[in-house]
Every structure is written in C-alpha cells, then in structure tokens.
C-alpha cells in the first residue's frame, strides 16, 4: 500500500508538472500570436505625393489626392503620409528624389505631366514602388501602378446635364491642357450634350494652363458673351476662374474631379467626379498589405471610380432621371462613351495643341 500510495503521489505530481508545462506552452503560443497580429497591425510605411503645378490647394485632383491620403493615414496609425508641391515642371524630378532619399515606400505622382520624371526614377530604383495618376505610358514598368480613370464617362453624364439645362442651346467647355488623357473630358462632355440635344453648340477653349484663373475667367466670359449659359471646365486651378465668371454672370457652371459646389453653391449645378482619393487609398493599402501590383488600375462608373457629384439641389428631377438612366446604360454596356476624337465624330472636338 505504501508503495502504491507513493507511486500514486508521484504520478499525480508528474501530471501536475505536465499540466503546468502545457499551460506555459499555450501561453507562449498565444503571446507569439498576439505579437504577430500586433506587428501586422502596426506595420509602418511612408507614402509621399508629388503634386503637379496646380498645387495641393487646387480644389481639384491634387487636393483630393492629398485628402484621400490623410484619411487613409488617420485609419492606419502605422502609415505616414506627406506631400511635396511642384511650382514648375522642373520640380518634379527633385521632389521625387527627395522622397527616395527619405526612404518612402510609395511615391504617388499626381498627374500625367510627371510621367517622364516618374519613369526615370522608377527605372533607376527598381526596388521602390511608384504610382502615377492619369498616365499609362509607364504601365510597362514592374514597379509603377498607373491609376487611370474613365473620365469620359463622368464627363458624358455632366454633358447630359448641360444639354438639358441650357436655354440658349449654347454651352461651353474649358480644358486645362491638350493631351490624350485630358481630351477625354471634352470628348465625353460633347458626346453627352449631343446625346440629349443634337442642336446644341459646344464652345471650346484650351487654356494651356492648370494654374491661371485669369485665363479661365476670360475664356468663360467670352463664351458667355457668345450665348453660353452652362460651362464645364477640366482645368484644375484655371477652372476656378471659370466658376467665378459663371457666378459673376449668373450662368451655370460644372466642376471637375471633386464636388466643386462649395465654390459657388448657387451656380455650380454638378461636377464630374474622379475618385483620385479612393485610388490613392487603394494603392497605399496594397503597399501596406504587400499586395502591390504594377500596370493599369482602371477606375470607371462600374466600380465607382468616376461619377457625378452627390450635390444635386439645383438639378430638376427629370435631369437627374436622365443622368441615372444613362449611367445604368453605360454600366450595362448598352451605351459606349466615345474615347477618341474619331469615335466622337468629325468636327465636334475642335481643340488643338493651342486655342
């Protein structure tokens, strides 16, 4: 009995020790798991945006890009974001180089004008990640994400608004610069106007600047004297002058890239939105999660990448209904918005390198 009793105590003690060891192992595994989760949650990256000459306060796509990055950083404590403004084209390469020197994980080049500088930096730094907005010429590089937008689709929708809202059958369009990407705004707008008002005249002006509000104001004023009562701009800061002229002359204005109704609440009837904020957040998230992919990332009506602004207080119900019907038809493939001058039709798009 003594032997059995002692043997039993020995077995119980051994079981007790084994339980303690097992508990310690479980605790260690849990601790390591929690550490791994915490490490993933606190992963840090740095994202830098280089603006074009419009600057970060252009009330357009530079500003919208930066606001998107700020919102992303607010949701992800491990993400640091910053921007560098370009006052001239010659600033693009040095600004990119500054972010490279400071070991930024992702550099976002805001606008097609940065295409050459982006290519040069990406080729020289194949281990770094880049993104560029409104340019697909760098899509062949393995470390560049090209964030592209079907801006012709959103422009088509605001063209419908202009075609239905005009009382004079004359509307206007001011473009910031001539390029394949920028031309899509005008092509879509003209197609939208003509889809609901075949007799309408679309006056057009190429400002050759994204920063000169005086030129924008003068162009819009000239169009107004020629009878235009709705004017759309795709001209960045230059477009602020367009909106101001419309406000002064009490005609309708249509904004671009973001909801620009706050600039003139009584006269900006809608805006063609391009969700560069969403695109900047998406590519930053991909870098954070290690899922970055190069090549073209397309944003269109079907995925919410473009649309008209949610502010519609100045639009009649029948106009809103026409826009929504067209939007549904485009998404369903029943309507294809032209994406070239040839598809639009001869003589309709009159802008050249210079107006």
KEBALUM-45273 format. One record per residue (C-alpha): residue in three letters; x, y, z. Coordinates in steps of 0.5 Angstrom, whole numbers, plus 500, padded with zeros to 3 digits. Example, Ala and Ser with C-alpha at 12.3 -4.5 7.8 and 13.67 -1.06 7.14 Angstrom:
BEGIN
ALA525491516SER527498514
***
This chain:
BEGIN
UNK500500500UNK506505502UNK509503495UNK502504491UNK501511495UNK508514494UNK507511487UNK500515486UNK503521489UNK509521484UNK504520478UNK500526481UNK506530481UNK508529475UNK501530472UNK501537475UNK508539472UNK506537465UNK500541466UNK504547468UNK509546462UNK503545458UNK500552460UNK506555459UNK507553452UNK500555451UNK501562454UNK507563450UNK504561443UNK498566445UNK503571446UNK507570440UNK500570436UNK498577439UNK505579438UNK505577431UNK498581430UNK500587433UNK506587429UNK502587423UNK497592425UNK503597427UNK507596420UNK509602418UNK510605411UNK511612408UNK507615403UNK509621399UNK505625394UNK509630389UNK504635386UNK504638379UNK504645378UNK497646381UNK499645388UNK496642394UNK490647395UNK488647388UNK481645390UNK481639385UNK485633384UNK492635387UNK488637394UNK483631393UNK489626393UNK492629399UNK486629403UNK485622401UNK492620404UNK491624410UNK484620411UNK488613410UNK493615415UNK488617420UNK485610420UNK492607420UNK497609425UNK503606422UNK502610416UNK506616415UNK504621409UNK507627406UNK507632400UNK511636396UNK509642392UNK512643385UNK512650383UNK515649376UNK516642372UNK523643374UNK521641381UNK518634379UNK525630379UNK528634385UNK521632389UNK521625387UNK529625389UNK527628396UNK522622398UNK527617395UNK533620400UNK528620406UNK526612404UNK519613402UNK516606401UNK511609396UNK511615392UNK505618388UNK506622382UNK500627381UNK498628374UNK501626367UNK506632367UNK510628372UNK511622367UNK518623365UNK520624372UNK517618374UNK520613369UNK527616370UNK526615378UNK523608377UNK528605373UNK533608377UNK530605383UNK527598381UNK526596389UNK522602390UNK514603389UNK511608385UNK504610383UNK502616378UNK495619376UNK493620369UNK498616366UNK499610363UNK506610359UNK509607365UNK505601365UNK511597362UNK515598369UNK515593374UNK514598380UNK509603377UNK502603378UNK498607373UNK492610376UNK487611370UNK480614370UNK475613365UNK474621366UNK470621359UNK464617363UNK463622368UNK464628363UNK459625359UNK454625365UNK455632366UNK454633359UNK447631359UNK446636365UNK449641361UNK445639354UNK438639358UNK439645363UNK441650357UNK436655355UNK440658349UNK443652346UNK450654347UNK454651352UNK462652354UNK468648356UNK475650358UNK480645358UNK487646362UNK492643357UNK492639351UNK493631352UNK490625350UNK488624358UNK485631358UNK482631352UNK477625354UNK474630359UNK472634353UNK470628348UNK466625354UNK462632355UNK461634348UNK458627347UNK454627353UNK451634351UNK449632344UNK446625346UNK440630349UNK441636345UNK443635338UNK442642336UNK447645342UNK453649340UNK459647345UNK464653345UNK471650347UNK478653349UNK484650351UNK488654357UNK495651356UNK495652364UNK492649370UNK494655375UNK492661371UNK485663374UNK485670370UNK485666363UNK480661366UNK475667368UNK477671361UNK475664357UNK469663361UNK467671360UNK468670352UNK464664352UNK458668356UNK458674351UNK457669345UNK451666349UNK454660353UNK449659359UNK453653362UNK460652362UNK464646364UNK472646366UNK477641366UNK483646368UNK485645375UNK486652378UNK485655372UNK478653373UNK477657379UNK477663374UNK471659370UNK467658376UNK468665379UNK466668372UNK460664372UNK458666378UNK459674376UNK455673370UNK450669374UNK450663369UNK451655371UNK458652372UNK460645372UNK466643376UNK471637376UNK475632380UNK471633386UNK465636388UNK466644387UNK459646389UNK462650395UNK466655391UNK459658388UNK453654391UNK448658387UNK451657381UNK455650381UNK450645379UNK454639379UNK461636378UNK465631374UNK468627380UNK474623379UNK476619386UNK483620386UNK482620393UNK480613393UNK485611388UNK491614393UNK488610399UNK487603395UNK495603392UNK497605399UNK493600402UNK496595397UNK503597399UNK501597407UNK499589406UNK504587401UNK500586395UNK502592391UNK501591383UNK504595377UNK501596371UNK494600370UNK489600375UNK482603372UNK477607375UNK470608372UNK463608373UNK462601374UNK467601380UNK465608383UNK472611381UNK468616377UNK461619378UNK457626378UNK458630385UNK452628390UNK450635391UNK444636386UNK440641389UNK440645383UNK438640378UNK431638376UNK428631378UNK428630370UNK435632369UNK437627375UNK433621372UNK436622365UNK443622368UNK442616372UNK439612366UNK445614362UNK449612368UNK446605368UNK446604361UNK454605361UNK455600366UNK451595363UNK454596356UNK448599353UNK452606352UNK459606350UNK462613351UNK467615346UNK474615348UNK477619342UNK476624337UNK475619331UNK469616336UNK466622337UNK465625330UNK469629326UNK469637327UNK466636334UNK472637338UNK476643336UNK481644341UNK489643339UNK495644342UNK493651343UNK487655342
***
